[in-house]
Amino acid sequence: MNLRALISQGEGERLEFKKKTTHPTRIARTLASLANTHGGQVLVGVDDDGRVVGVRDAEEEMFVLRDAAAHYIDPPLTLQFREVETEDELIVLVVSVAESFNKPHRAQVAPGEWRGYVRVRDESVQASSLTEKVLARQQPEARLEKLPLSKDELRVLDYLKTTQPRITVAQYTKLINVSRRRAYRTLIKLVLHGYLRYHDKEKEPYYTL
């Protein structure tokens, strides 16, 4: 995909714009969140509004990014770089981050303090301990096999496809008329087997397909 088409998509779960990389700790959160989710790309030299401003020194940008990936993310990441020159002779650095085989990755936010991040829409948000446990079970090469679903499990999938795009534990409890504990365990089971995604950065955690 060419640069203009990529930028036209706008920032999202798999795409981040950066005018420049200012410090390894800041970019480390973005890199870790992409690796922990579905992978993606960072366009360095592109403003938040999608305007191409270019980078002054691509080598310097790559040094900061490699430093972040190697020393400010645990386990470390390997990045792929591509320099793209625009018709205005501006250089944009395309940084590719693969979905990791070794989740969860944590970014250093302060000396001795490491936090996990996941990508939610166009933001890198801090992951809860439960999310990190889920991530550890969702390695790309070791996805759990799809399991036969019960009637109650099929109901939540049908609800998300036809009624609302998200559901909470309380809503699911009411939907199938079971205890909150049982509803919660069923939803987490579906997350671990790859049917649902768990989101915990709003007032009340919710689940989506």
HELIX and SHEET records of a PDB file:
HELIX    1   1 LEU A    3  SER A    8  1                                   6    
HELIX    2   2 PRO A   24  ASN A   36  1                                  13    
HELIX    3   3 ALA A   58  HIS A   71  1                                  14    
HELIX    4   4 SER A  129  ALA A  136  1                                   8    
HELIX    5   5 PRO A  140  ALA A  142  5                                   3    
HELIX    6   6 LYS A  151  THR A  162  1                                  12    
HELIX    7   7 VAL A  169  ILE A  176  1                                   8    
HELIX    8   8 ARG A  180  LEU A  192  1                                  13    
SHEET    1   A 4 LEU A  15  LYS A  18  0                                        
SHEET    2   A 4 GLY A  40  VAL A  44  1                                        
SHEET    3   A 4 ILE A  91  VAL A  97 -1                                        
SHEET    4   A 4 GLN A  80  GLU A  85 -1                                        
SHEET    1   B 4 ILE A  73  ASP A  74  0                                        
SHEET    2   B 4 ARG A 106  ALA A 110 -1                                        
SHEET    3   B 4 GLU A 113  VAL A 120 -1                                        
SHEET    4   B 4 GLU A 123  GLN A 126 -1                                        
SHEET    1   C 2 ARG A 197  HIS A 199  0                                        
SHEET    2   C 2 TYR A 206  THR A 208 -1                                        
END                                                                             
